[in-house]
Amino acid sequence: SDKQWEKNYCSKFMYFNRLRVDDYLHILQSLNQEIIGVEPEIDYDLLEALKSDRIELDKAFFSKPHEVLATICSWIISRKP
């Protein structure tokens, strides 16, 4: 939940956010950016854990594909048309 996230992970010393690669793509598209390429790095151990329901997800992430949730970093290339 957002409350647990703020309590356990928000710190003035280290910043985390909950945006996933699909969220960044949506933001760029909403700014009329043309997406040229996306190169996600997927953690396959995490992907397997997600598929086998060994990780408890917040309801905000239920609708996201496992591959998106298992993406630990990504390169997105876009341009203004």
Backbone as JSON Lines, residues from 0, in Angstrom:
{"i":0,"aa":"S","n":[0.84,-1.19,0.0],"ca":[0.0,0.0,0.0],"c":[0.88,1.25,0.0]}
{"i":1,"aa":"D","n":[0.3,2.35,-0.31],"ca":[1.05,3.61,-0.32],"c":[1.59,3.94,1.07]}
{"i":2,"aa":"K","n":[0.81,3.64,2.11],"ca":[1.25,3.92,3.48],"c":[2.48,3.09,3.84]}
{"i":3,"aa":"Q","n":[2.45,1.8,3.52],"ca":[3.59,0.94,3.79],"c":[4.81,1.39,2.99]}
{"i":4,"aa":"W","n":[4.58,1.77,1.73],"ca":[5.67,2.23,0.88],"c":[6.35,3.44,1.5]}
{"i":5,"aa":"E","n":[5.55,4.42,1.92],"ca":[6.12,5.64,2.5],"c":[6.84,5.34,3.81]}
{"i":6,"aa":"K","n":[6.28,4.46,4.62],"ca":[6.88,4.14,5.91],"c":[8.2,3.38,5.75]}
{"i":7,"aa":"N","n":[8.23,2.41,4.84],"ca":[9.38,1.52,4.74],"c":[10.44,1.91,3.71]}
{"i":8,"aa":"Y","n":[10.03,2.65,2.68],"ca":[10.98,2.87,1.58],"c":[11.27,4.32,1.27]}
{"i":9,"aa":"C","n":[10.46,5.24,1.69],"ca":[10.72,6.65,1.42],"c":[11.69,7.19,2.46]}
{"i":10,"aa":"S","n":[12.71,7.81,1.97],"ca":[13.74,8.33,2.85],"c":[14.3,9.6,2.25]}
{"i":11,"aa":"K","n":[14.69,10.54,3.09],"ca":[15.3,11.75,2.56],"c":[16.72,11.47,2.07]}
{"i":12,"aa":"F","n":[17.25,10.28,2.36],"ca":[18.6,9.94,1.96],"c":[18.65,9.12,0.66]}
{"i":13,"aa":"M","n":[17.56,8.41,0.34],"ca":[17.54,7.58,-0.85],"c":[16.12,7.6,-1.43]}
{"i":14,"aa":"Y","n":[16.02,7.96,-2.7],"ca":[14.72,8.11,-3.34],"c":[14.37,6.86,-4.16]}
{"i":15,"aa":"F","n":[13.16,6.4,-4.02],"ca":[12.61,5.33,-4.85],"c":[11.29,5.82,-5.43]}
{"i":16,"aa":"N","n":[10.93,5.31,-6.58],"ca":[9.58,5.58,-7.07],"c":[8.97,4.26,-7.52]}
{"i":17,"aa":"R","n":[7.68,4.28,-7.76],"ca":[6.97,3.06,-8.12],"c":[6.58,3.04,-9.59]}
{"i":18,"aa":"L","n":[7.12,3.94,-10.38],"ca":[6.82,3.95,-11.81],"c":[7.5,2.77,-12.47]}
{"i":19,"aa":"R","n":[6.8,2.12,-13.38],"ca":[7.33,1.0,-14.14],"c":[7.55,1.46,-15.57]}
{"i":20,"aa":"V","n":[8.2,0.63,-16.37],"ca":[8.55,1.02,-17.74],"c":[7.31,1.41,-18.54]}
{"i":21,"aa":"D","n":[6.18,0.73,-18.34],"ca":[4.97,1.09,-19.07],"c":[4.45,2.47,-18.66]}
{"i":22,"aa":"D","n":[4.68,2.85,-17.42],"ca":[4.29,4.2,-16.96],"c":[5.12,5.27,-17.66]}
{"i":23,"aa":"Y","n":[6.42,5.02,-17.79],"ca":[7.28,5.98,-18.49],"c":[6.88,6.1,-19.96]}
{"i":24,"aa":"L","n":[6.56,4.96,-20.58],"ca":[6.12,5.0,-21.98],"c":[4.84,5.81,-22.12]}
{"i":25,"aa":"H","n":[3.92,5.62,-21.19],"ca":[2.66,6.38,-21.23],"c":[2.93,7.88,-21.08]}
{"i":26,"aa":"I","n":[3.83,8.25,-20.19],"ca":[4.17,9.66,-19.99],"c":[4.76,10.24,-21.27]}
{"i":27,"aa":"L","n":[5.7,9.54,-21.86],"ca":[6.31,10.03,-23.1],"c":[5.29,10.16,-24.22]}
{"i":28,"aa":"Q","n":[4.41,9.16,-24.35],"ca":[3.39,9.21,-25.39],"c":[2.4,10.35,-25.14]}
{"i":29,"aa":"S","n":[2.1,10.62,-23.88],"ca":[1.19,11.72,-23.57],"c":[1.81,13.08,-23.92]}
{"i":30,"aa":"L","n":[3.14,13.1,-24.03],"ca":[3.86,14.32,-24.42],"c":[4.13,14.34,-25.92]}
{"i":31,"aa":"N","n":[3.44,13.46,-26.64],"ca":[3.55,13.34,-28.1],"c":[4.95,12.94,-28.57]}
{"i":32,"aa":"Q","n":[5.64,12.19,-27.74],"ca":[6.94,11.66,-28.14],"c":[6.73,10.39,-28.97]}
{"i":33,"aa":"E","n":[7.52,10.23,-30.01],"ca":[7.51,9.01,-30.8],"c":[8.49,8.04,-30.14]}
{"i":34,"aa":"I","n":[8.01,6.86,-29.77],"ca":[8.88,5.86,-29.16],"c":[9.63,5.14,-30.27]}
{"i":35,"aa":"I","n":[10.95,5.25,-30.25],"ca":[11.79,4.64,-31.27],"c":[12.24,3.25,-30.83]}
{"i":36,"aa":"G","n":[12.53,3.11,-29.55],"ca":[12.98,1.82,-29.06],"c":[12.86,1.71,-27.55]}
{"i":37,"aa":"V","n":[12.69,0.48,-27.1],"ca":[12.63,0.18,-25.67],"c":[13.48,-1.07,-25.44]}
{"i":38,"aa":"E","n":[14.42,-0.97,-24.52],"ca":[15.27,-2.1,-24.19],"c":[15.18,-2.36,-22.69]}
{"i":39,"aa":"P","n":[14.24,-3.22,-22.28],"ca":[14.12,-3.53,-20.85],"c":[15.13,-4.58,-20.41]}
{"i":40,"aa":"E","n":[15.56,-4.51,-19.18],"ca":[16.38,-5.56,-18.57],"c":[15.5,-6.27,-17.56]}
{"i":41,"aa":"I","n":[15.21,-7.52,-17.83],"ca":[14.28,-8.28,-17.0],"c":[15.07,-9.18,-16.05]}
{"i":42,"aa":"D","n":[14.68,-9.18,-14.8],"ca":[15.24,-10.08,-13.79],"c":[14.42,-11.37,-13.88]}
{"i":43,"aa":"Y","n":[15.0,-12.42,-14.45],"ca":[14.24,-13.64,-14.71],"c":[13.93,-14.42,-13.43]}
{"i":44,"aa":"D","n":[14.73,-14.27,-12.38],"ca":[14.39,-14.88,-11.09],"c":[13.15,-14.2,-10.51]}
{"i":45,"aa":"L","n":[13.11,-12.88,-10.6],"ca":[11.95,-12.13,-10.15],"c":[10.72,-12.48,-10.98]}
{"i":46,"aa":"L","n":[10.9,-12.61,-12.29],"ca":[9.79,-12.97,-13.16],"c":[9.2,-14.32,-12.75]}
{"i":47,"aa":"E","n":[10.05,-15.28,-12.48],"ca":[9.57,-16.61,-12.05],"c":[8.84,-16.52,-10.72]}
{"i":48,"aa":"A","n":[9.36,-15.72,-9.79],"ca":[8.7,-15.54,-8.5],"c":[7.33,-14.89,-8.66]}
{"i":49,"aa":"L","n":[7.23,-13.93,-9.56],"ca":[5.94,-13.29,-9.82],"c":[4.95,-14.27,-10.43]}
{"i":50,"aa":"K","n":[5.41,-15.08,-11.37],"ca":[4.53,-16.04,-12.03],"c":[4.04,-17.13,-11.09]}
{"i":51,"aa":"S","n":[4.84,-17.45,-10.08],"ca":[4.46,-18.51,-9.14],"c":[3.79,-17.94,-7.88]}
{"i":52,"aa":"D","n":[3.46,-16.65,-7.91],"ca":[2.77,-15.98,-6.79],"c":[3.53,-16.05,-5.47]}
{"i":53,"aa":"R","n":[4.86,-16.06,-5.52],"ca":[5.66,-16.04,-4.3],"c":[5.89,-14.62,-3.78]}
{"i":54,"aa":"I","n":[5.44,-13.64,-4.54],"ca":[5.61,-12.24,-4.14],"c":[4.22,-11.62,-3.98]}
{"i":55,"aa":"E","n":[4.01,-10.99,-2.85],"ca":[2.73,-10.32,-2.59],"c":[2.78,-8.93,-3.21]}
{"i":56,"aa":"L","n":[1.83,-8.67,-4.1],"ca":[1.78,-7.38,-4.79],"c":[0.71,-6.48,-4.19]}
{"i":57,"aa":"D","n":[0.98,-5.2,-4.21],"ca":[-0.05,-4.23,-3.88],"c":[-1.07,-4.23,-5.01]}
{"i":58,"aa":"K","n":[-2.32,-3.98,-4.68],"ca":[-3.4,-4.02,-5.69],"c":[-3.16,-3.06,-6.85]}
{"i":59,"aa":"A","n":[-2.38,-2.03,-6.63],"ca":[-2.09,-1.06,-7.7],"c":[-1.31,-1.71,-8.85]}
{"i":60,"aa":"F","n":[-0.7,-2.87,-8.59],"ca":[0.14,-3.51,-9.6],"c":[-0.46,-4.79,-10.16]}
{"i":61,"aa":"F","n":[-1.66,-5.16,-9.72],"ca":[-2.3,-6.4,-10.19],"c":[-2.49,-6.43,-11.71]}
{"i":62,"aa":"S","n":[-2.78,-5.3,-12.3],"ca":[-3.1,-5.28,-13.74],"c":[-1.85,-5.22,-14.63]}
{"i":63,"aa":"K","n":[-0.69,-5.07,-14.03],"ca":[0.52,-4.96,-14.84],"c":[1.06,-6.34,-15.2]}
{"i":64,"aa":"P","n":[1.55,-6.5,-16.44],"ca":[2.14,-7.78,-16.83],"c":[3.37,-8.11,-15.98]}
{"i":65,"aa":"H","n":[3.59,-9.39,-15.76],"ca":[4.73,-9.81,-14.96],"c":[6.05,-9.31,-15.54]}
{"i":66,"aa":"E","n":[6.16,-9.28,-16.86],"ca":[7.4,-8.82,-17.5],"c":[7.69,-7.36,-17.16]}
{"i":67,"aa":"V","n":[6.64,-6.56,-17.07],"ca":[6.81,-5.15,-16.7],"c":[7.27,-5.05,-15.24]}
{"i":68,"aa":"L","n":[6.66,-5.83,-14.37],"ca":[7.03,-5.79,-12.96],"c":[8.44,-6.32,-12.71]}
{"i":69,"aa":"A","n":[8.9,-7.23,-13.56],"ca":[10.24,-7.81,-13.4],"c":[11.32,-7.0,-14.1]}
{"i":70,"aa":"T","n":[10.95,-5.9,-14.75],"ca":[11.94,-5.05,-15.4],"c":[12.65,-4.22,-14.34]}
{"i":71,"aa":"I","n":[13.96,-4.39,-14.26],"ca":[14.72,-3.7,-13.22],"c":[15.37,-2.42,-13.72]}
{"i":72,"aa":"C","n":[15.52,-2.29,-15.04],"ca":[15.95,-1.04,-15.64],"c":[15.63,-1.11,-17.12]}
{"i":73,"aa":"S","n":[15.63,0.02,-17.77],"ca":[15.34,0.01,-19.21],"c":[15.88,1.27,-19.86]}
{"i":74,"aa":"W","n":[16.15,1.14,-21.13],"ca":[16.49,2.28,-21.97],"c":[15.28,2.54,-22.86]}
{"i":75,"aa":"I","n":[14.87,3.79,-22.91],"ca":[13.78,4.19,-23.8],"c":[14.31,5.3,-24.69]}
{"i":76,"aa":"I","n":[14.15,5.1,-25.98],"ca":[14.58,6.12,-26.93],"c":[13.33,6.7,-27.57]}
{"i":77,"aa":"S","n":[13.22,8.02,-27.5],"ca":[12.05,8.69,-28.08],"c":[12.5,9.97,-28.75]}
{"i":78,"aa":"R","n":[11.6,10.51,-29.55],"ca":[11.89,11.81,-30.18],"c":[10.58,12.54,-30.41]}
{"i":79,"aa":"K","n":[10.73,13.81,-30.52],"ca":[9.59,14.66,-30.85],"c":[9.4,14.61,-32.38]}
{"i":80,"aa":"P","n":[8.23,14.14,-32.85],"ca":[8.03,14.07,-34.31],"c":[7.98,15.43,-34.97]}
